[in-house]
């Protein structure tokens, strides 16, 4: 996988990404809204990188993760994950994480636009969904900026670290993506 935006590159993970990946996966403010608990084990980080560094196109029925890196330095700034549904490979679930040093720079919107274009144009995707914690304002604003519509609000539906949290579910169809006005990124 290799896609580029103005400032970023979406690529496979490399061994050089391990330390940065491990660090932001263990940041409490990052893990707060994600599906993993901290401490995030180093071996789990190492295994994910080992598996995903060989990932070409996304796998149907499994999460596939790609590194988001700065074009200027190749430094890892986050990751994007996607899941092609087994029962309908034209429907994809999307997830994204940006490391705290790169928050509030528009990186998520920028690289997601490129990846979503790829999914609709090259992978023949019909529908993309994403969910986020209802308190994760940055994530749901990013999705809304990209033209996703909120389809559901589930109250106390996700158990995270012994606490039930609420979730928003978003989606966009291929035809909606094409018809929208280009977001100002």
C-alpha positions as a Markdown table, in Angstrom:
| # | Residue | x | y | z |
|---|---|---|---|---|
| 1 | Unk | 0.0 | 0.0 | 0.0 |
| 2 | Unk | 1.3 | 3.4 | -0.9 |
| 3 | Unk | -0.9 | 6.5 | -1.2 |
| 4 | Unk | 0.1 | 10.1 | -0.7 |
| 5 | Unk | -1.5 | 13.4 | 0.2 |
| 6 | Unk | 0.1 | 16.8 | 0.3 |
| 7 | Unk | 1.9 | 16.2 | 3.6 |
| 8 | Unk | 1.4 | 12.5 | 4.3 |
| 9 | Unk | 2.1 | 9.0 | 3.1 |
| 10 | Unk | -0.1 | 6.0 | 3.7 |
| 11 | Unk | 2.2 | 3.0 | 3.6 |
| 12 | Unk | 2.8 | -0.4 | 5.1 |
| 13 | Unk | 4.4 | -0.5 | 8.6 |
| 14 | Unk | 8.1 | -1.1 | 8.9 |
| 15 | Unk | 10.2 | -2.3 | 11.9 |
| 16 | Unk | 11.4 | 1.4 | 12.3 |
| 17 | Unk | 7.8 | 2.3 | 13.3 |
| 18 | Unk | 7.7 | 0.1 | 16.3 |
| 19 | Unk | 8.8 | 2.6 | 19.0 |
| 20 | Unk | 6.5 | 5.3 | 17.8 |
| 21 | Unk | 3.5 | 2.9 | 17.4 |
| 22 | Unk | 4.1 | 1.4 | 20.8 |
| 23 | Unk | 4.4 | 4.8 | 22.4 |
| 24 | Unk | 1.1 | 6.3 | 21.1 |
| 25 | Unk | -0.8 | 3.0 | 21.7 |
| 26 | Unk | 0.2 | 3.5 | 25.4 |
| 27 | Unk | -0.9 | 7.1 | 25.6 |
| 28 | Unk | -3.9 | 7.3 | 28.0 |
| 29 | Unk | -5.5 | 10.2 | 25.9 |
| 30 | Unk | -5.3 | 8.0 | 22.8 |
| 31 | Unk | -6.4 | 4.7 | 24.3 |
| 32 | Unk | -9.3 | 6.4 | 26.1 |
| 33 | Unk | -11.4 | 6.3 | 22.9 |
| 34 | Unk | -10.0 | 3.1 | 21.3 |
| 35 | Unk | -10.7 | -0.6 | 21.6 |
| 36 | Unk | -7.5 | -1.5 | 23.4 |
| 37 | Unk | -6.4 | -1.4 | 27.0 |
| 38 | Unk | -3.2 | 0.0 | 28.3 |
| 39 | Unk | -0.6 | -1.0 | 29.0 |
| 40 | Unk | -0.5 | -2.1 | 25.3 |
| 41 | Unk | 2.1 | -4.9 | 25.2 |
| 42 | Unk | 5.2 | -4.4 | 23.1 |
| 43 | Unk | 5.0 | -7.9 | 21.7 |
| 44 | Unk | 1.5 | -7.1 | 20.4 |
| 45 | Unk | 2.8 | -3.9 | 18.7 |
| 46 | Unk | 5.7 | -5.9 | 17.2 |
| 47 | Unk | 3.3 | -8.7 | 16.0 |
| 48 | Unk | 0.9 | -6.2 | 14.4 |
| 49 | Unk | 3.8 | -4.5 | 12.6 |
| 50 | Unk | 5.2 | -7.8 | 11.5 |
| 51 | Unk | 1.8 | -8.9 | 10.1 |
| 52 | Unk | 0.9 | -5.6 | 8.5 |
| 53 | Unk | 4.2 | -4.8 | 6.9 |
| 54 | Unk | 3.4 | -7.4 | 4.3 |
| 55 | Unk | -0.2 | -6.3 | 3.8 |
| 56 | Unk | -0.8 | -5.2 | 0.2 |
| 57 | Unk | -4.5 | -4.7 | -0.3 |
| 58 | Unk | -6.9 | -5.0 | 2.6 |
| 59 | Unk | -8.0 | -8.5 | 3.7 |
| 60 | Unk | -11.7 | -9.5 | 3.6 |
| 61 | Unk | -12.9 | -10.4 | 7.1 |
| 62 | Unk | -9.9 | -9.1 | 8.9 |
| 63 | Unk | -8.7 | -5.7 | 10.1 |
| 64 | Unk | -5.8 | -4.3 | 8.0 |
| 65 | Unk | -3.7 | -1.5 | 9.4 |
| 66 | Unk | -1.6 | 1.0 | 7.4 |
| 67 | Unk | 1.0 | 3.5 | 8.7 |
| 68 | Unk | 0.4 | 7.2 | 8.3 |
| 69 | Unk | 3.8 | 8.9 | 8.0 |
| 70 | Unk | 5.0 | 12.4 | 7.3 |
| 71 | Unk | 6.3 | 12.7 | 3.8 |
| 72 | Unk | 9.1 | 15.0 | 4.8 |
| 73 | Unk | 10.7 | 12.6 | 7.4 |
| 74 | Unk | 8.8 | 9.3 | 7.1 |
| 75 | Unk | 8.1 | 9.6 | 10.8 |
| 76 | Unk | 5.0 | 7.6 | 11.9 |
| 77 | Unk | 2.2 | 10.0 | 12.8 |
| 78 | Unk | -0.7 | 7.4 | 13.2 |
| 79 | Unk | -2.5 | 4.6 | 11.5 |
| 80 | Unk | -5.6 | 3.8 | 9.5 |
| 81 | Unk | -7.4 | 0.5 | 9.8 |
| 82 | Unk | -10.1 | -1.0 | 7.6 |
| 83 | Unk | -12.2 | -4.1 | 7.7 |
| 84 | Unk | -13.9 | -5.5 | 4.6 |
| 85 | Unk | -17.0 | -7.3 | 5.8 |
| 86 | Unk | -17.0 | -11.1 | 5.1 |
| 87 | Unk | -20.7 | -11.1 | 4.2 |
| 88 | Unk | -20.4 | -8.1 | 1.8 |
| 89 | Unk | -16.9 | -7.1 | 0.7 |
| 90 | Unk | -18.2 | -3.9 | -0.8 |
| 91 | Unk | -18.9 | -2.6 | 2.7 |
| 92 | Unk | -15.9 | -1.4 | 4.8 |
| 93 | Unk | -15.5 | -0.3 | 8.4 |
| 94 | Unk | -12.9 | 2.4 | 8.9 |
| 95 | Unk | -10.8 | 3.4 | 11.9 |
| 96 | Unk | -8.0 | 5.9 | 12.5 |
| 97 | Unk | -5.6 | 7.0 | 15.1 |
| 98 | Unk | -3.3 | 10.0 | 15.1 |
| 99 | Unk | -0.5 | 10.3 | 17.7 |
| 100 | Unk | -0.8 | 13.3 | 20.1 |
| 101 | Unk | 2.1 | 15.3 | 18.7 |
| 102 | Unk | 0.2 | 15.5 | 15.4 |
| 103 | Unk | -3.2 | 16.4 | 16.7 |
| 104 | Unk | -5.0 | 19.5 | 15.4 |
| 105 | Unk | -3.0 | 19.7 | 12.2 |
| 106 | Unk | -5.7 | 18.3 | 9.9 |
| 107 | Unk | -3.7 | 15.1 | 9.2 |
| 108 | Unk | -6.6 | 12.7 | 9.8 |
| 109 | Unk | -8.9 | 14.5 | 7.3 |
| 110 | Unk | -6.1 | 14.8 | 4.8 |
| 111 | Unk | -5.1 | 11.2 | 4.6 |
| 112 | Unk | -8.6 | 9.8 | 5.1 |
| 113 | Unk | -9.7 | 11.7 | 2.0 |
| 114 | Unk | -7.0 | 10.0 | 0.0 |
| 115 | Unk | -7.8 | 6.6 | 1.4 |
| 116 | Unk | -11.6 | 6.9 | 1.0 |
| 117 | Unk | -11.0 | 7.9 | -2.6 |
| 118 | Unk | -8.9 | 4.8 | -3.1 |
| 119 | Unk | -11.6 | 2.6 | -1.5 |
| 120 | Unk | -14.4 | 4.0 | -3.7 |
| 121 | Unk | -12.4 | 4.3 | -6.9 |
| 122 | Unk | -10.0 | 1.3 | -6.9 |
| 123 | Unk | -11.6 | -1.2 | -4.5 |
| 124 | Unk | -15.2 | -0.8 | -5.8 |
| 125 | Unk | -16.6 | -0.1 | -2.2 |
| 126 | Unk | -20.2 | 0.8 | -1.9 |
| 127 | Unk | -20.4 | 1.9 | 1.7 |
| 128 | Unk | -18.0 | 2.9 | 4.4 |
| 129 | Unk | -18.9 | 3.1 | 8.1 |
| 130 | Unk | -17.1 | 4.3 | 11.2 |
| 131 | Unk | -17.9 | 4.5 | 14.8 |
| 132 | Unk | -16.4 | 6.6 | 17.6 |
| 133 | Unk | -16.9 | 7.3 | 21.2 |
| 134 | Unk | -19.6 | 10.0 | 21.7 |
| 135 | Unk | -17.1 | 12.0 | 23.7 |
| 136 | Unk | -14.4 | 11.9 | 21.0 |
| 137 | Unk | -15.2 | 15.3 | 19.4 |
| 138 | Unk | -12.1 | 15.3 | 17.2 |
| 139 | Unk | -13.1 | 12.0 | 15.6 |
| 140 | Unk | -16.7 | 12.7 | 14.9 |
| 141 | Unk | -15.9 | 16.2 | 13.6 |
| 142 | Unk | -13.4 | 14.7 | 11.2 |
| 143 | Unk | -16.0 | 12.2 | 9.9 |
| 144 | Unk | -18.6 | 15.0 | 9.5 |
| 145 | Unk | -16.0 | 17.2 | 7.7 |
| 146 | Unk | -15.5 | 14.4 | 5.2 |
| 147 | Unk | -19.2 | 14.1 | 4.5 |
| 148 | Unk | -20.2 | 11.1 | 6.7 |
| 149 | Unk | -23.7 | 11.2 | 8.2 |
| 150 | Unk | -24.4 | 10.2 | 11.8 |
| 151 | Unk | -26.7 | 7.2 | 11.6 |
| 152 | Unk | -27.0 | 6.1 | 15.2 |
| 153 | Unk | -26.2 | 7.1 | 18.8 |
| 154 | Unk | -25.9 | 4.1 | 21.0 |
| 155 | Unk | -26.1 | 4.9 | 24.7 |
| 156 | Unk | -23.7 | 3.0 | 27.0 |
| 157 | Unk | -23.2 | 0.3 | 24.4 |
| 158 | Unk | -19.5 | -0.4 | 24.5 |
| 159 | Unk | -17.7 | -1.8 | 27.6 |
| 160 | Unk | -14.2 | -0.2 | 27.9 |
| 161 | Unk | -12.1 | -0.7 | 31.0 |
| 162 | Unk | -15.1 | -1.7 | 33.0 |
| 163 | Unk | -17.1 | 1.4 | 32.0 |
| 164 | Unk | -19.9 | 1.5 | 29.4 |
| 165 | Unk | -19.4 | 4.3 | 26.9 |
| 166 | Unk | -21.7 | 5.7 | 24.3 |
| 167 | Unk | -21.0 | 5.5 | 20.5 |
| 168 | Unk | -21.9 | 7.4 | 17.4 |
| 169 | Unk | -22.1 | 5.4 | 14.1 |
| 170 | Unk | -21.4 | 7.2 | 10.8 |
| 171 | Unk | -21.6 | 6.1 | 7.2 |
| 172 | Unk | -21.1 | 7.4 | 3.6 |
| 173 | Unk | -22.1 | 5.8 | 0.4 |
| 174 | Unk | -20.0 | 5.9 | -2.8 |
| 175 | Unk | -22.6 | 8.1 | -4.6 |
| 176 | Unk | -22.7 | 10.5 | -1.6 |
| 177 | Unk | -18.9 | 10.8 | -1.6 |
| 178 | Unk | -19.0 | 11.7 | -5.3 |
| 179 | Unk | -21.9 | 14.2 | -5.0 |
| 180 | Unk | -20.5 | 16.0 | -2.0 |
| 181 | Unk | -18.7 | 19.3 | -2.3 |
| 182 | Unk | -15.0 | 18.9 | -1.8 |
| 183 | Unk | -14.3 | 19.4 | 1.9 |
| 184 | Unk | -11.9 | 22.2 | 2.6 |
| 185 | Unk | -8.9 | 20.3 | 4.0 |
